[in-house]
């Protein structure tokens, strides 16, 4: 009896072990041999790299990326970018990223970590830098053309598969990337656009900033924009002025933070001061029409809302729900406007401070947000495989 029982137990153990081996082998074959498996595995390794978790296994499975500087021709001057890649001689998928009007420098810890994590995930990563926008918190419409030229440079590199090149960005950089992706010089070759925290319409965003209110599906709620957002639009509005005295006065008051009760001399200066102080929606609309026509045209030129029909690439959009720099409703409007054409994925996250992972998130919340980020990154990785 005991011998028979022992044989039965041993047989069951052998069958269980064999089943595990078979399942494990099939799982490894799925990961190695199928695009879905490769994308899922790479996305699962990527997510811990950008979240505040102690275990980061991605380096266990990949080589070490290298970072090097490249230069490329622009319409005026020479562009400078950082490239992250695995130096194994393979032609890889690539992504051009633009941080936009962000003070984070090229050596910022989060920037370096993102570049290395995406490189380990199989991409060649190229960060386009704009001294005007990054260092001066200013919006420079010429950067759209620079992005197009950077994309053309990237797809021509010997370590890039030109059929698998995408573009993406953060905040203003995300919106500029969308506009660049619609450019006829590259739009048929952009495989995907990954936009994190973009605005949909620059005019609408400005009006929300100056009214200190968010507009979502016709419902207006109070909103206190982030200091960076206020600074960027203060720069833009002050640059519309011509009177040197008004420019100096408003620069000191709204950019340098100096207390001053003096009033602008010109009507244009007083209009800008009113907008920067905060006005009602009705007054904001009226004062906006009083701004110079070339400024209003520039706002249209950098608005993804004007290029919905020209973007051919797959669209992947993320946004932090309680974003203080750009209202998340802007991304929802973008995704909705392009939903009819297909190939659109919208992900809304809670555990991010605009475009940076937020600390202090509870374990369960971190799991839920991490899974949402995983699903989004799976779509990005599928574009790579």
C-alpha positions, 0 to 999 in steps of 0.5 A: 500500500505504501509503495503504491501510494509513494509511486502515485505521489512520485508520478504526480510530482513528475507530471506536475514538474513536466507540466511546469516545464512545458508551460514555462517553455511555451511562455518563453517561446511566446516571449521570444518568438511573438511580437506580443510576447516581446512587447509585453516583456519589455513593457513589464521591465520598463515600468518599474524603472520609472516608478518609485519601487525598490526592484528594477530588473530591467538591467538584468536582461539587457546590455548597458546603453551608451549616451552620446551627443549628435548634431544635425542641420537646422534652418538656422544653425545646428541642432544638438541632441543626446542619443541613448542606445544599445551599441550592439550593431543592430538596427533598432526602432527609434523615438525622437523626444522633446521635453519642451518648455521644461527646466530639466537639463540634459543631465537631469536624473529623470531624463537620463533614467528615461533615456536609459530605460527606453534604450534597454527597452529596445529603442534608439532614443534621441532627445531634442533640446531647445535652449530657448524653450528649456532655459528661457521658459519660452514658446518658440514656434520654429522648434516645430521645423527643428523637430521635423529636421531632427526626425529626418536626421534620426531615421537616416542613422545606420543604427536605426530602422527607418521603418520604425521611427516615432516621435513624442514629448512632454507638455508643450513638447508633446504638442509640438511633436504632434504638430511636427508629426503632421508635417508633410515632409515626414507624416507618412513615415512617423510610426507613432506619436507618444504625447504625455500631458499635451495641450490640444489648442494653444488659444484655449489653454491661454484663456484657461490660464488667464481666467484661472479656470479649467473647461471640460465638456462645457463645465468650468471649474476653478484652477490655479495654474502651475508657476511654470505655466504662468511664467511661460504665458507671461513671457509670450504675452509680454513679447507681444508688446512694443513699448520698452517701458511697458516691457520692462515694467511687466517683466519686473512685475510678472517674471521677476516678481517685483512688487510695483503699483505702476501701470503700463503706459500703452493700451496694449500694455494695459491689456496684457497686464489685465490678462496676467492679473486674471480676468473673467472668461468674457473679458479674456475672449475680448482681450485675446482678440486685441492681441497682435494678429501675428501672435494669434496666428502663431498660437494657431500654428502650434495647436494640434487642434489645427492638424487633426486630419494631417496626423497619420501616425498611431496616437498614444496619449497620457495625462495626469488627471490633476495636472496643474500645468496643462488641464487633462481635459486638453488630452481628452479633447485630443483623443476624442477629436481623433478617435474616429480614425482609429489607432488612438489610445488615451491613458489617464494617470493619478500617480504623476506630478505632471510628467514625473512620477509622484512619491508617497503613493500607496501600494495598491494605488501604485499597482493600479497606476503601474498596470495602466502605465504598463498597458500604455507602454505595451502599445509603445513597445508594440510599435517597436517590435 
